[in-house]
């Protein structure tokens, strides 16, 4: 793909995103999240894992700074929110 003129410019890559997407999906699907992140970081590509809500709310990178604050709704359902009261 690197030398294929079909992907030579930003617009070319935009027009052919489906074939790029297929290759990327196959490459990512054959690796763990950790392998993908390590490889991309080594190539200096900004990246990070896509987290579920539960993973995000228990991620220690955000909890010490109180990025998420506990919030209880009238329905008594508790969750964390970025909103600070």
NORLIN-V998736 format. One record per helix or strand of 2 or more residues. SS is the DSSP state (alpha for helix, beta for strand). FROM is the first residue (numbers start at 1). LEN is the number of residues. If there is no record, write none. Layout:
((SS | FROM | LEN) (SS | FROM | LEN))
This chain:
((alpha | 5 | 3) (alpha | 10 | 6) (alpha | 17 | 13) (alpha | 33 | 10) (alpha | 53 | 5) (alpha | 60 | 4) (beta | 69 | 4) (beta | 78 | 4))
